[in-house]
């Protein structure tokens, strides 16, 4: 749409309640354009929005005053300012992983009728901080608050795989690789190989390594900086629950992990 030939009056564009809402919508559109393009001039923005350049100039004046946008002195074009960064940086600290992931846990538990857990890394262990149970789940054990070994659980292996090598080394030296069942991996070489595979695949599976008769699969949950801050897992009785053989389970779990991550400010690059 071409820009209007005549400038809009302040009364038309900004006067009254409806005009105020219109100005807010236009200001947000300007920010979205700058976020998409990186930088843009008044003429470019006016042409894309289909409004007069004088209207864009007034919007820019207000946004510059509040440091939402910044004008490049050399080229005269605008880009997002530090005011946007200040606003964005206040969000992560207010987000609760448990709160943001809760709907995701409930949806998975309802879909696959099994126990779904959310775990984080604390004091060298995977700590379950939330749990949702499917309507026909056989297990009744409440895992919330439980400390589980990193090397023997799906959540723990996801958290281990995301660590820097020196931090992983420190933790495993302190905890060792104690056997929980006859299927627990106690070889460091075998564990390291498995962690590399987990990093490549994006999920971890354990089959009766933590508890006989219990299988589980987990995926990572990321924060706004792309760091792994938790693990989302589904577990069930070994006689009926083989994660890699249940149609759609891995795909749904990965999508759920990304949704929980998106709720925490993560964006896929």
C-alpha positions, -999 to +999 in steps of 0.1 A: +000+000+000+013+034-009+016+061+018-011+087+021-006+119+002-016+141+031-003+140+066-028+129+092-038+154+118-029+147+155-067+146+161-072+119+135-043+097+143-038+102+180-068+119+195-093+101+217-093+065+229-094+048+195-067+071+182-045+062+212-050+025+205-041+031+168-009+048+178+001+019+201-006-006+173+015+015+149+044+018+173+044-019+178+044-025+141+074-002+138+092-023+164+083-055+146+097-041+113+130-030+129+133-064+146+128-082+113+149-059+091+176-048+116+173-012+106+151+009+084+144+045+074+113+066+078+104+063+041+108+025+041+086+021+072+060+045+059+057+027+027+054-007+043+027+005+068+009+026+042+010+058+063+025+092+058+062+098+067+052+126+091+032+100+112+062+077+112+085+106+123+062+114+152+062+077+163+100+076+160+103+107+181+084+091+209+102+057+206+136+075+206+127+094+237+120+062+255+151+045+241+130+019+223+147+028+191+180+044+182+189+064+151+221+057+133+238+090+130+257+080+098+229+067+077+199+082+095+182+049+098+166+035+129+173+003+148+160-012+181+174+005+212+186-005+246+152+002+261+140-030+244+169-049+260+160-036+294+125-047+291+134-082+277+160-088+304+134-085+331+114-114+318+135-145+325+138-138+362+101-137+365+095-169+347+089-201+368+100-233+351+075-253+370+046-229+362+055-225+325+060-263+319+030-274+339+005-274+309+030-293+288+034-320+315-004-324+318-009-326+281+018-354+277+004-373+306-031-372+291-019-382+256+003-411+266-014-422+299+020-424+316+039-405+343+056-373+332+083-355+352+102-323+351+137-324+366+165-299+372+202-302+382+208-297+419+238-307+440+250-333+416+216-350+412+185-347+390+158-333+412+122-339+401+103-306+407+070-314+391+050-344+380+018-352+360+002-386+359-020-401+331-055-412+339-046-449+337-011-448+351-003-479+372+024-462+393+014-440+422+048-430+435+053-393+439+087-384+424+085-347+433+115-337+454+133-370+448+171-369+441+179-393+413+214-402+400+224-385+368+241-415+352+211-439+357+181-418+347+169-403+314+166-368+329+200-371+345+216-382+313+201-352+294+214-329+321+248-345+320+250-343+282+245-306+284+273-298+308+307-285+300+333-313+301+351-300+333+318-297+352+307-332+341+341-346+352+338-329+386+303-343+393+311-378+382+342-379+402+322-369+433+293-392+427+309-421+410+288-445+389+271-467+415+250-496+402+213-493+409+203-524+389+221-550+368+215-528+338+230-495+352+259-482+331+290-482+354+316-478+327+327-442+322+338-449+286+303-464+278+286-435+296+306-409+277+298-425+244+261-426+253+262-389+263+276-380+228+247-399+212+222-382+234+236-348+223+232-358+187+197-374+190+182-348+214+168-374+238+179-400+263+164-434+269+170-457+299+157-492+302+156-505+338+188-487+347+174-469+377+147-494+388+139-528+375+106-528+356+109-490+348+117-474+314+120-437+307+128-412+280+137-375+284+144-344+264+160-311+274+143-278+283+161-246+274+161-211+287+161-178+267+199-180+263+198-216+249+211-232+280+196-265+293+178-257+325+157-289+329+147-322+315+112-334+306+107-372+309+080-398+304+083-431+323+063-463+324+064-500+332+089-519+311+064-546+300+044-520+280+066-489+277+094-489+251+098-452+242+114-458+208+086-482+197+055-462+207+042-443+176+046-406+178+060-405+214+095-392+206+081-366+183+055-354+208+081-354+236+105-333+216+077-309+207+067-306+243+103-299+253+105-271+227+071-257+239+083-256+276+115-240+263+095-214+243+075-206+274+109-198+291+119-174+263+138-199+241+137-194+203+148-220+178+177-206+157 
